[in-house]
Amino acid sequence: MIPTLDSILALLTMALPLMGSPGPAIVAVTANGAAFGVRASLPFLLGIYAGVFTVLCLTASGVTGLLLAVPGAGPVLVGAAILYMLYLAYRIATAPLPGMHADAGGAAPGFASGYTVSMINVKAYTVFSALYAGNVLIETDPITDTLFKLGVLTCIMLFVNGTWLVFGGVFASFIRSPKIGRAFNIVMAILLLVSVALAVKP
């Protein structure tokens, strides 16, 4: 039993704008690509992939709903997200653009950082819950329906995050002035914080 093309297209139409628009994870991926380069940011991207897939599975299984139903769990998640994103924004703001090593700001965030960003991304839990609940691919088999949605959303996640990483790296490669490069990184760090504020806004 497989879903119809129309049902898959309906899911794609809803999922692409939600998952591809700049949120904390997307901005973090783009900013890392710009600040450290695509190759150096690949471990971070793989961490994002693993974290988003984990969130997809938790949401699909209903575990996310149970966790957020625990009193105090929501504020703890939001607090952790804000603190970690502040740290990541600082790393991005103080990093040199690829090829500008005079004031090097350290190594690029790795796999663990990317995984953490995904796991504390409040927007992701909300978006995936809406996508799972708002789309039905196979009406007669809920388990197969969930697995197909998991597969489709995973493919979208791989595409959009990888695309934004490359975009950040390519865009930054055209910047040759260290001062402009520093200003660009600071702007990316600010955008990251803004995206977090919008994601956690009630």
Salt bridges, closest charged atoms under 4 A:
ASP103 OD2 - ARG182 NH2 2.38
ASP145 OD2 - LYS149 NZ 2.90
